[in-house]
Amino acid sequence: MTPSIAFIGVGNMARAIFSGMLVSGYPADKIIGTSRTAEKRDHYQQTFGISMLADNGEALKRADVIVLCVKPAQMQAVIDAFAAHVRADQLFISVAAGVELGAMEHWLGQPVALVRSMPNTPSQLGAGMTGLIANAHTSDEQKSWVTELFSSVGDSVWVEKEEHMHTVTSLSGSAPAYFFRFLEAMIKNGVEQGLDEETSRKLASLTMMGAARMVIDLDEPISQLRKNITSPNGTTEQALLSFEASDIDKIVADAMTACVNRSKSLASDFSASKNESKDG
């Protein structure tokens, strides 16, 4: 039986996921979305053919799988509002950054299958990468279903320890912004050297995409791919020596560590919120 799936909140990530599901053949009558905005409900219902509701609790009653696509700061209030309707046989999936399994389990109020995900923005193009971790109540069959769900927007990996989700954030969740920033710097320099911005953007961005494809598709170490285009005393070598002189490893490590530390801080804030709720 095809499970009915409710998206609580229909922002960019929710739209990316259910759009991919529909393209993959998932029946539209098994997909529910929620929004407080009537205009948005009408738009999604007419554009995608899915059911749209204003009430999260009503969507919960109709669904076998619930995808929580709300902002992290809103998660507790949203769950508190529908917690009375939670069923033990439901599967919950969160896409909220920094909200740990323990906090969500506490708010949901009973043992249920729960998966925490960390997708990234290329999911909007079906080229996403998602990190996943499940709680102890999630079966292997449910995990396989979640893997299939996220295959509609790209690829995914499962991690064994929740602390590793901070690293997933730094390697994948936040990483598109790193590459965008690097591209901005390359394009800016191309313009400064006399090329127009459109040409500079095309040269840099398609080269980045091609390099990533080589890493994925070719069975060679990344270090070897780099060496293959680095001739002694050549142009590439001079660029790489400049990176090394600036200690590129430290620059990247410092940036990723800052990302991880902020992720840990956010998780600590939500954990404190859980404890305050319990004490109250």
C-alpha positions, 0 to 999 in steps of 0.5 A, spaced: 500 500 500 502 506 498 503 511 504 499 517 504 505 523 506 503 530 509 508 535 508 507 540 514 509 547 511 510 547 504 517 551 503 522 550 498 525 544 500 518 541 501 516 543 494 523 540 491 521 533 495 514 532 493 515 535 486 521 529 485 516 524 488 511 526 483 516 526 477 518 519 479 510 517 479 508 517 486 500 518 486 498 526 487 492 523 491 497 520 496 500 527 498 498 532 502 501 539 504 499 544 509 499 552 509 496 558 513 496 562 506 489 560 502 493 563 496 499 558 497 494 552 498 490 554 491 497 555 487 499 548 490 493 544 489 492 547 482 499 546 480 501 539 483 494 536 484 496 535 491 491 536 497 492 542 501 490 543 508 490 549 513 490 545 519 496 541 521 492 536 525 487 535 520 493 533 515 496 529 521 490 525 521 490 523 514 497 521 513 502 515 514 508 519 514 509 526 516 515 530 513 516 536 518 518 542 513 518 548 518 523 552 521 527 550 527 525 555 531 517 554 530 518 546 531 516 545 538 510 550 537 508 546 531 509 539 534 505 541 540 499 544 536 498 537 533 501 532 538 494 530 541 493 527 534 500 523 533 499 515 532 504 510 534 504 507 527 506 514 523 513 515 521 516 522 522 521 526 518 524 532 520 528 537 515 529 542 520 537 544 521 539 543 529 533 540 532 535 533 535 532 527 535 531 527 543 528 534 543 523 532 537 521 525 541 520 529 547 515 534 544 511 528 540 510 525 546 510 518 545 515 513 542 514 513 534 519 512 528 523 518 527 528 520 522 532 527 522 535 529 515 539 534 513 538 536 505 541 541 501 539 546 496 541 543 490 535 538 492 531 543 488 534 541 482 534 533 483 541 534 485 541 534 492 545 530 498 542 529 504 544 526 511 540 522 515 539 519 522 534 515 525 531 513 532 531 506 535 523 506 533 525 506 526 525 499 522 530 498 517 524 497 512 522 505 514 529 507 513 529 504 506 523 508 504 526 514 507 532 513 502 527 512 496 524 518 498 530 522 498 532 519 492 527 523 488 531 529 490 538 526 489 542 522 493 543 520 501 547 517 506 545 514 513 550 516 519 550 512 525 551 517 531 547 524 531 553 528 533 556 526 526 550 530 523 554 537 525 559 534 520 554 533 515 552 540 516 559 542 514 560 538 508 553 538 505 548 542 508 552 549 508 557 547 503 553 550 497 554 556 500 562 555 500 562 554 493 558 559 491 563 564 495 569 561 491 565 562 484 563 569 486 571 570 487 573 567 481 568 571 477 570 577 480 577 576 478 575 574 471 571 581 470 577 585 473 582 581 468 577 584 462 572 578 461 564 580 461 561 577 467 556 572 463 562 569 460 566 569 466 560 566 470 559 560 465 567 559 464 567 558 472 561 555 474 561 549 468 568 548 470 566 547 477 561 542 475 565 538 470 570 537 476 565 535 481 563 530 475 570 527 474 571 526 482 564 522 482 565 518 475 572 517 475 575 512 479 581 516 481 584 519 487 582 527 487 589 528 489 591 524 482 586 528 478 589 534 481 596 532 479 594 530 472 593 537 470 598 540 474 605 541 470 611 543 473 612 550 472 606 551 469 600 555 470 596 551 474 602 549 479 602 557 480 595 558 482 596 552 487 602 554 490 598 561 491 593 557 495 598 553 499 602 559 501 595 562 504 594 555 507 588 553 504 587 547 509 587 551 515 582 556 511 577 551 509 578 547 516 577 554 520 570 555 516 568 548 517 569 548 524 565 554 525 559 551 521 560 545 526 560 549 532 554 553 530 550 547 529 552 544 536 550 551 539 543 551 535 542 543 537 544 546 545 539 551 544 533 546 542 535 541 547 535 547 553 528 548 550 526 541 551 528 541 558 525 548 560 518 545 557 519 538 561 520 543 567 514 547 566 
